[in-house]
Amino acid sequence: MNVLVYVDHFRGNPIPASWEVIGLARQFGHVAAAIIGYQTEALTRAAFEYGADEALVIDDKTVDEYRPEPYASAFVKMVRKGALPDGTAKKFDLLLLPNTTRGRDIAAISAVDLNLGALVDAIAISIEGNETIITRPAYSDKVLIKEICTTRPAIVTVRPRAFPRPQPQAWRQGTVRQIRPAMKKSEIPTSPDGYALERMPDLGSAALIVAGGYGMGNDAERIQAGVAENIIGREGFYLLYDLAEVLGCAVGASRKAVEAGFSVYSIQIGQTGRVVSPQVYLAFGISGAVQHLAGMKTSKTIIAINADPNAPIFKVARYGVVADLHKILPVLYRQAKERTGRRIEERSAMSLAEMDANARRTIRTPRYSYEVVDTPREFNWEEDDREESDATAKSA
């Protein structure tokens, strides 16, 4: 069986979920890594080290920055070409992508362009005859659903952290097949203007997450002193960001905290936000509403700090602390700062707008500018194949 795996990355920095998907793909047979970008040598070597047998590479300045149109067209071109170790054409039996923002983009567009079925957010995959069967969580992770795709190949996105990441093996090598881009620069209708500044790990791949809830604003002593509750909540999140930067981890928030103005939507975790599964989830002032649990209850270790001993979060937490988080958080921050020795620019005086612009955890989605082009998104694949001479070489 031949499997094509899209390697997700940002400017050459791989998303760890890509290696998890390659590890999964090895269970089915020959693994080809689909690598799209510019100056991809290091990314290609890493793909081999994590288990790929072959790499289909589009290395070109036109795909330096991620945009859905050229990346999806490149992936479609790789699928249509197919590959075997000797370079002969053969169809792939399964197309796997990490269930990231970019991975979902490419999966959806490719499914339309190739007229294939797509299954998303898989936590288990099996092949029975011509059917591809996945298991995915549904209804806030209360049930597991089995879904079947009868197209061959099937497109499947895989939930991050649902499968173990293989250990890299530096000695592994593979075959590199260079392919020309599917779109010329003049045919690409979008161009990125820039990216939001990022200072913390991605929520989806973070091993440690510190998250705050509505309880970040429940400092009773200061409320009685006449300080507005939402200001207290924001100040609490500033300290949460400082703690996260010292620990080198990501920050999350509950929906109620976001709605109260304590934090920004981009880091909201739950049924209407991000779904995460870190090694450690540290929850401050989060009661544990059903919609929030849907986004984080698969975390390996949950530690909850809440003043309410009956908070639902304690039912899923491995460790629980019934205490005022406003007394624990500053002490924890000072201890972490002393032990790590890290110096950071503290956010104590930062406004919510500044936090949103300069310090929030983003998905690294570019702002696009658009222009009208005359060239349609239809390509003569046979003519392109005749013009193109694919080079097959051994990677060092």
C-alpha positions as CSV (number, residue, x, y, z in Angstrom):
1,M,0.0,0.0,0.0
2,N,1.3,3.5,-0.9
3,V,0.5,6.4,1.4
4,L,1.1,10.1,0.8
5,V,1.6,12.3,3.9
6,Y,1.5,16.0,3.8
7,V,4.2,17.5,6.0
8,D,2.8,20.7,7.6
9,H,5.3,23.4,8.4
10,F,5.6,27.2,8.8
11,R,8.5,28.6,6.9
12,G,10.4,25.3,7.2
13,N,9.6,24.7,10.8
14,P,7.7,21.4,11.0
15,I,4.5,21.0,12.9
16,P,5.1,17.9,15.2
17,A,1.8,16.4,14.3
18,S,3.3,15.7,10.8
19,W,5.7,13.2,12.3
20,E,2.9,11.5,14.2
21,V,1.1,11.1,10.9
22,I,4.2,9.6,9.2
23,G,4.5,7.2,12.1
24,L,0.9,6.1,11.5
25,A,1.4,5.8,7.8
26,R,4.2,3.3,8.2
27,Q,1.7,0.8,9.6
28,F,0.1,0.7,6.1
29,G,3.2,0.4,3.9
30,H,5.4,2.6,1.6
31,V,5.3,6.2,2.9
32,A,5.9,9.2,0.6
33,A,6.2,12.7,2.2
34,A,4.6,15.6,0.4
35,I,6.9,18.6,1.1
36,I,5.9,22.0,-0.3
37,G,7.9,25.1,0.4
38,Y,11.2,26.9,-0.2
39,Q,14.6,25.7,0.8
40,T,13.2,22.4,2.1
41,E,16.4,20.4,2.5
42,A,16.3,20.2,6.3
43,L,12.5,19.4,6.2
44,T,13.1,16.6,3.8
45,R,15.9,15.1,5.9
46,A,13.7,15.2,8.9
47,A,10.9,13.5,7.1
48,F,13.3,10.6,6.3
49,E,14.5,10.4,9.9
50,Y,10.9,10.1,11.1
51,G,10.0,7.3,8.7
52,A,9.3,8.5,5.2
53,D,10.7,6.2,2.4
54,E,10.4,8.8,-0.3
55,A,9.8,12.6,-0.6
56,L,7.9,14.3,-3.3
57,V,9.2,17.9,-3.1
58,I,8.1,21.2,-4.6
59,D,10.9,23.6,-3.6
60,D,10.2,27.0,-5.1
61,K,10.0,30.6,-4.2
62,T,6.4,30.8,-5.3
63,V,5.4,28.5,-2.4
64,D,7.7,30.1,0.2
65,E,4.6,31.4,2.1
66,Y,1.5,29.3,2.7
67,R,-1.5,30.1,0.6
68,P,-4.4,27.6,0.0
69,E,-4.4,27.9,-3.7
70,P,-0.8,27.0,-4.7
71,Y,-0.4,24.5,-1.8
72,A,-3.5,22.6,-2.6
73,S,-2.8,22.6,-6.3
74,A,0.7,21.3,-5.5
75,F,-0.7,18.5,-3.4
76,V,-3.2,17.6,-6.1
77,K,-0.4,17.4,-8.6
78,M,1.6,15.1,-6.4
79,V,-1.4,12.8,-6.0
80,R,-2.1,12.7,-9.7
81,K,1.6,11.8,-10.4
82,G,1.9,9.1,-7.8
83,A,5.3,7.5,-7.2
84,L,7.1,4.3,-6.4
85,P,10.7,3.9,-5.2
86,D,11.9,3.4,-8.8
87,G,10.1,6.5,-10.0
88,T,7.3,4.8,-12.0
89,A,3.8,6.2,-11.7
90,K,1.3,4.5,-9.4
91,K,-1.8,5.8,-7.6
92,F,-1.7,6.3,-3.8
93,D,-4.0,4.2,-1.7
94,L,-4.4,6.7,1.2
95,L,-3.8,10.4,1.6
96,L,-3.0,11.6,5.2
97,L,-2.7,15.1,6.5
98,P,-2.5,16.4,10.1
99,N,-5.7,18.0,11.3
100,T,-4.2,21.5,11.5
101,T,-5.5,24.7,9.9
102,R,-3.4,24.3,6.8
103,G,-4.0,20.5,6.7
104,R,-7.8,21.0,6.7
105,D,-7.5,23.7,4.0
106,I,-5.6,21.4,1.7
107,A,-7.7,18.4,2.4
108,A,-11.0,20.2,1.6
109,I,-9.7,21.8,-1.6
110,S,-8.0,18.5,-2.8
111,A,-11.2,16.5,-2.1
112,V,-13.1,18.8,-4.6
113,D,-10.3,18.9,-7.2
114,L,-9.8,15.1,-7.1
115,N,-13.4,14.2,-6.6
116,L,-12.5,12.1,-3.5
117,G,-14.1,11.5,-0.2
118,A,-12.6,13.2,2.9
119,L,-12.7,12.1,6.5
120,V,-11.6,14.4,9.3
121,D,-10.2,14.4,12.8
122,A,-9.4,10.7,12.9
123,I,-8.1,9.0,16.0
124,A,-8.1,5.5,14.4
125,I,-7.8,4.3,10.8
126,S,-8.3,0.9,9.2
127,I,-8.5,-0.3,5.6
128,E,-11.0,-3.1,4.7
129,G,-11.1,-4.0,1.1
130,N,-11.9,-0.8,-0.8
131,E,-13.2,1.0,2.3
132,T,-11.3,3.4,4.5
133,I,-12.7,3.4,8.0
134,I,-11.9,6.0,10.7
135,T,-13.0,6.6,14.2
136,R,-13.5,10.2,15.4
137,P,-14.9,11.8,18.5
138,A,-18.3,13.6,18.3
139,Y,-20.8,15.4,20.4
140,S,-18.2,17.0,22.6
141,D,-16.2,13.8,22.7
142,K,-19.1,12.0,24.4
143,V,-19.3,9.4,21.6
144,L,-17.0,7.8,19.1
145,I,-18.3,7.6,15.5
146,K,-17.1,5.3,12.8
147,E,-17.1,6.8,9.3
148,I,-16.5,5.0,6.0
149,C,-15.1,6.3,2.7
150,T,-15.4,4.2,-0.4
151,T,-13.2,6.3,-2.8
152,R,-9.7,5.1,-3.4
153,P,-7.6,6.9,-2.3
154,A,-9.4,8.5,0.6
155,I,-8.3,11.8,2.2
156,V,-8.0,11.6,6.0
157,T,-7.0,14.3,8.4
158,V,-5.5,13.0,11.7
159,R,-6.0,14.6,15.1
160,P,-2.8,15.9,16.6
161,R,-1.5,13.8,19.6
162,A,-3.8,10.9,18.8
163,F,-0.9,8.8,17.7
164,P,2.7,8.6,19.2
165,R,5.5,10.4,17.5
166,P,8.2,8.0,16.3
167,Q,11.8,8.5,17.4
168,P,13.9,10.0,14.7
169,Q,16.7,7.8,13.2
170,A,19.5,9.9,11.8
171,W,20.7,7.1,9.6
172,R,17.5,6.8,7.6
173,Q,17.6,7.9,3.9
174,G,15.2,8.0,1.1
175,T,14.5,8.9,-2.5
176,V,13.8,12.5,-3.4
177,R,11.6,13.3,-6.4
178,Q,11.6,17.0,-7.4
179,I,8.4,18.3,-9.0
180,R,7.7,21.7,-10.5
181,P,5.0,24.0,-8.9
182,A,1.5,23.6,-10.1
183,M,0.8,27.3,-10.3
184,K,2.9,30.1,-11.7
185,K,3.3,33.3,-9.6
186,S,1.0,35.2,-12.0
187,E,-1.7,32.6,-11.4
188,I,-1.8,32.9,-7.6
189,P,-4.5,35.4,-6.6
190,T,-3.4,36.0,-3.0
191,S,-0.2,37.3,-1.3
192,P,0.4,37.6,2.5
193,D,0.9,41.1,3.9
194,G,2.4,39.8,7.1
195,Y,2.0,37.7,10.2
196,A,0.9,38.3,13.8
197,L,3.8,38.3,16.2
198,E,4.1,35.0,18.1
199,R,5.9,34.5,21.4
200,M,4.5,31.1,22.5
201,P,4.1,27.5,21.1
202,D,1.1,26.6,19.1
203,L,-1.9,25.4,21.2
204,G,-2.5,22.4,19.0
205,S,1.0,21.0,19.4
206,A,2.0,22.4,22.9
207,A,3.0,19.8,25.5
208,L,2.1,22.1,28.4
209,I,-0.8,24.6,28.4
210,V,-1.8,27.0,31.2
211,A,-5.4,28.1,30.8
212,G,-7.6,30.6,32.6
213,G,-11.3,30.9,33.1
214,Y,-13.9,33.3,34.4
215,G,-12.5,32.7,37.9
216,M,-9.5,34.8,36.9
217,G,-11.7,37.8,37.7
218,N,-13.1,36.6,41.0
219,D,-10.6,38.3,43.4
220,A,-13.1,39.0,46.2
221,E,-10.8,41.4,48.1
222,R,-10.2,43.6,45.2
223,I,-13.8,43.5,44.1
224,Q,-14.9,44.8,47.5
225,A,-12.3,47.5,47.2
226,G,-14.1,48.8,44.1
227,V,-11.9,47.5,41.3
228,A,-13.8,46.5,38.2
229,E,-14.0,42.7,37.8
230,N,-13.0,42.6,34.1
231,I,-9.8,44.6,34.8
232,I,-8.9,42.0,37.4
233,G,-9.5,39.2,34.9
234,R,-7.3,40.9,32.4
235,E,-4.5,41.4,34.9
236,G,-4.7,37.7,35.8
237,F,-4.3,36.8,32.2
238,Y,-1.2,39.1,31.9
239,L,0.3,37.1,34.7
240,L,-0.8,33.9,33.1
241,Y,1.1,35.0,29.9
242,D,4.2,35.8,31.9
243,L,4.1,32.3,33.6
244,A,3.6,30.7,30.1
245,E,6.6,32.6,28.7
246,V,8.8,31.6,31.6
247,L,7.7,27.9,31.3
248,G,7.9,28.0,27.5
249,C,4.3,26.8,27.1
250,A,1.0,28.0,25.5
251,V,-1.9,29.9,27.0
252,G,-5.6,29.0,26.7
253,A,-8.8,30.4,27.9
254,S,-12.4,29.3,28.5
255,R,-15.3,30.7,26.5
256,K,-16.7,32.6,29.5
257,A,-13.3,34.2,30.1
258,V,-13.2,35.4,26.5
259,E,-16.8,36.6,26.6
260,A,-16.0,38.6,29.7
261,G,-13.2,40.4,27.9
262,F,-10.4,38.8,29.9
263,S,-8.7,37.3,26.9
264,V,-9.0,36.9,23.1
265,Y,-10.9,34.4,21.0
266,S,-7.8,33.0,19.2
267,I,-6.9,31.1,22.4
268,Q,-10.4,29.9,23.3
269,I,-10.4,26.2,24.1
270,G,-13.6,24.1,23.9
271,Q,-16.4,23.1,21.6
272,T,-16.5,26.5,19.9
273,G,-12.7,27.0,20.0
274,R,-9.5,24.9,19.8
275,V,-9.3,21.2,20.7
276,V,-6.0,20.4,22.5
277,S,-4.4,17.3,24.0
278,P,-1.2,18.4,25.8
279,Q,0.8,16.3,28.2
280,V,-0.1,18.7,31.0
281,Y,-3.1,21.0,31.2
282,L,-3.0,23.5,34.1
283,A,-6.4,25.1,34.6
284,F,-6.8,28.3,36.7
285,G,-10.3,29.3,37.7
286,I,-12.0,27.1,35.1
287,S,-15.2,25.5,36.4
288,G,-15.3,22.8,33.8
289,A,-18.4,23.4,31.7
290,V,-19.2,20.6,29.2
291,Q,-18.3,22.7,26.2
292,H,-14.8,23.5,27.6
293,L,-14.2,19.9,28.6
294,A,-14.9,18.9,25.0
295,G,-11.7,20.8,24.0
296,M,-9.3,19.5,26.5
297,K,-10.4,16.4,28.4
298,T,-8.1,14.2,26.4
299,S,-5.1,15.9,28.0
300,K,-2.7,13.4,29.6
301,T,-2.6,15.1,33.0
302,I,-5.0,17.8,34.1
303,I,-4.2,20.0,37.1
304,A,-7.0,22.2,38.3
305,I,-6.9,25.2,40.7
306,N,-10.3,26.4,41.7
307,A,-11.9,27.9,44.9
308,D,-15.1,25.9,44.4
309,P,-14.6,22.3,45.7
310,N,-17.6,21.2,43.7
311,A,-16.4,22.5,40.3
312,P,-16.9,19.9,37.6
313,I,-13.3,20.3,36.5
314,F,-12.2,18.3,39.5
315,K,-14.0,15.2,38.1
316,V,-11.6,15.0,35.2
317,A,-8.5,16.4,36.9
318,R,-5.7,14.1,38.1
319,Y,-4.6,16.7,40.6
320,G,-6.9,19.3,42.2
321,V,-6.1,22.3,44.4
322,V,-9.0,24.0,46.2
323,A,-7.7,27.5,46.8
324,D,-7.8,31.1,45.6
325,L,-5.8,31.2,42.4
326,H,-4.9,34.8,42.9
327,K,-2.8,33.7,45.8
328,I,-1.3,30.7,44.1
329,L,-0.6,32.1,40.6
330,P,1.9,34.9,41.7
331,V,3.8,32.4,43.9
332,L,4.0,29.9,41.1
333,Y,5.2,32.5,38.7
334,R,8.0,33.7,41.1
335,Q,9.1,30.1,41.7
336,A,9.1,29.3,38.0
337,K,11.1,32.5,37.2
338,E,13.7,31.7,39.9
339,R,14.1,28.1,38.8
340,T,14.3,28.8,35.1
341,G,16.3,32.0,35.4
342,R,14.5,33.4,32.5
343,R,14.0,37.2,32.1
344,I,11.0,38.3,30.2
345,E,9.2,41.6,29.4
346,E,6.3,41.4,31.8
347,R,2.9,42.4,30.7
348,S,1.6,44.0,33.9
349,A,0.8,47.3,32.1
350,M,-0.4,45.9,28.8
351,S,-3.9,46.7,27.5
352,L,-6.1,44.0,26.0
353,A,-5.6,45.5,22.5
354,E,-1.8,45.2,23.0
355,M,-2.1,41.7,24.2
356,D,-4.2,40.8,21.2
357,A,-1.7,42.4,18.8
358,N,1.6,41.5,20.4
359,A,1.4,38.6,22.8
360,R,-1.6,36.4,22.0
361,R,-1.2,32.9,20.8
362,T,-2.1,32.9,17.1
363,I,-2.4,30.1,14.5
364,R,0.1,32.0,12.3
365,T,-2.6,32.8,9.7
366,P,-1.5,35.5,7.3
367,R,-3.5,38.6,6.3
368,Y,-4.1,38.3,2.6
369,S,-4.4,40.9,-0.1
370,Y,-6.3,39.9,-3.2
371,E,-6.1,40.7,-6.9
372,V,-8.1,39.5,-9.9
373,V,-6.2,37.3,-12.3
374,D,-7.4,36.1,-15.7
375,T,-5.9,32.6,-15.4
376,P,-8.5,30.0,-14.2
377,R,-7.6,27.3,-11.7
378,E,-7.7,24.5,-14.4
379,F,-4.5,22.9,-15.5
380,N,-3.5,20.6,-18.3
381,W,-1.9,17.9,-16.3
382,E,-0.8,15.7,-19.3
383,E,0.8,18.7,-21.0
384,D,2.6,19.7,-17.8
385,D,3.9,16.1,-17.4
386,R,5.3,16.1,-20.9
387,E,7.1,19.4,-20.3
388,E,8.4,18.4,-16.9
389,S,11.4,16.2,-16.3
390,D,11.3,14.9,-12.8
391,A,14.7,14.4,-11.2
392,T,15.2,11.4,-8.9
393,A,18.1,11.5,-6.5
394,K,19.3,10.0,-3.3
395,S,19.1,12.2,-0.2
396,A,22.3,12.4,1.9
